Amino acid sequence: MKLDNMFKKTRIVSRIQSHNAARASRPEVPEGLLRKCNKCGAAIITEDVKQNHYTCPKCGGYFRVHAYRRIQMVMDEGTFEEWDHDLIGENPMNYKGYPEKVNALQAKSGLKEAVVTGKGKINGRETVIAVCDGRFLMASMGWAVGEKITRAVESATKEKLPVIIFACSGGARMQEGITSLMQMAKTSAALERHSKAGLLYVSILTEPTTGGVTASFAMLGDIILAEPGALIGFAGPRVIEQTIRQKLPKGFQRAEFLVEHGFVDDIVRRENLKETLGKILEMHEVSNSSDDSIDEMHSAKSSSESDFESADINPYLTAWDRVQLSRKIDRPSGSDYIKALFTDFMEFHGDRNYGDDKAIIGGIAKFHGRPVTVIVQEKGTNTKENIAHNFGMPMPEGYRKALRLMKQAEKFHRPVICFVDTPGAFCGIEAEERGQGEAIARNLWELAGLKTPVLSVVTGEGGSGGALALAAGDQVWMLENSVYSILSPEGFASILWKDSTKAKEAAAVMKLTAADLYEKGIIEQVIPEPENLTPESLWQVTDRLDEKIEDFLYKYTNLTEEELLETRYERFRKF
């Protein structure tokens, strides 16, 4: 007998026995205690997932959330009233096996269809809600889904309530054919009526939002939010790859991709969603209380201040000196004015057409408790920020983003306050390809008829049409050392004198200072500055601006729509 073989077998048997013994002694994992993360593959304690808003505590990946659970997460406890629970569709194409599949899903999920609709409260504010549930045929949109959403929107219109829809869908329901396709038009038509009634619609895109749902109600929100990493697109990635026979880039069609390309306002983490929705609803609440507070504050203070406080203006600076000061890299940027003058600012991204231009920042905020729309041209205050914001030179998508926010402000009767600081609109091949001239022209056209007050403040450079696109409102103010001109002094000298080195001389003849433009009636107010205006000394400017903006809002929000538009027209007609 070969002892080594015998011992080898003994060792194998010993290991097997040891393994079996370990298995026998290992406690069984109770069913439901653990679940697997589809993103990282880790085994996670189910209770930890629940406590973490149904996100993986290891990789941060998002689990899909059932409709009723979603409602529980965002709505005040005990306020939800479900509508049309028993509404179900038919089999319009007599598709074999379809009724049986629906019946099986109804029994398994406890749902009658792929969407839950109803009414409830978020932070005490009543709203209509619809939540798609991916457990039911991947929340595909058949007749019943379209009908339930349409009925919910119609009820919201009748009751003058906002609408929130959580999209999660594979798209149209193939088994219902053309009937499914018609739901895209039906839901969109209902939302159009809701919008014309001046009511708010917030669309929230979750994993996945694709196909006919993307091409209808999901992308029609006044405000469109998305969960991090959510797949959002018309055609699914697999279909695209099969069609074009190319591998798609990493992050393609994800929520972050949609923000970068201008189609989503913001990405909101699940744990912050209820708070965010509460703030949005508060901003859009129909109330006159904020107007009353402004009236009270205005009546309590003197409004006899001169529009041009000449005693505070430095008379010794030349036009070129002021050009240089307007361009100082440490001069406060647009975002500094937002922080100093407004509260509860929520930034919205994108033009809903091409991209999100970082040279223009815009969103909604509160001024003394009153909702306003704020739009700023952003340069940044250091070289890194300058590059990130393209030195404050907007692309066409920047002006289209600004216009989108202005039209949104008009719908909800919010005043618009713009802070202008740009050397000019960006001139380059890509800007021309995307219609720079048309974008600026469109802003001027729409501003002429915008049915809400518009105030513009030039805080640094006011360069040509790139500045005018945000400064064609009811009043234009300038900081003492800002400039506003047809083009830069360098460009003026180059075109008229064929010598760009004569920029200093050009500045002197261009009448581009605040004092010059006030004298000519181009602007309404000049705001004095401290000797060295930086973010640290900005309060000396914003304290004055705060009072003057208050005066502006008091005056212009008390005009009728006809008076507002006629006054604005006459302002430009006199030039």
Secondary structure, DSSP 4 states (H G I P E B T S, - for coil): --HHHHHHHHHHHHHHHHHHHHHHHSPPPPTTSEEE-TTT--EEEHHHHHHTTSB-TTT-PBPP--HHHHHHHHSPTT--EEE-TT-----TT--TTHHHHHHHHHHHHS-SSSEEEEEEEETTEEEEEEEE-TTTGGG-B-HHHHHHHHHHHHHHHHHT--EEEEEEE-SB-GGGHHHHHHHHHHHHHHHHHHHHTT--EEEEEEEEEEHHHHTTGGG--SEEEE-TT-BEESS-HHHHHHHHTSPPPTTTTBHHHHHHTTS-SEE--GGGHHHHHHHHHHHT---SHHHHHHHHHHHHS-----SB-GGGS-TT--HHHHHHHHT-TTS--HHHHHHHH-EEEEEE---SSS---TTEEEEEEEETTEEEEEEEE---SSHHHHHHTGGG---HHHHHHHHHHHHHHHHTT--EEEEEEES-S--SHHHHHTTHHHHHHHHHHHHHT-SS-EEEEEEEEEEHHHHHTT--SSEEEEETT-EEESS-HHHHHHHHHS-GGGHHHHHHHTT-BHHHHHHTTS-SEEE---SS--TTTTHHHHHHHHHHHHHHHHHHHTS-HHHHHHHHHHHHHT-
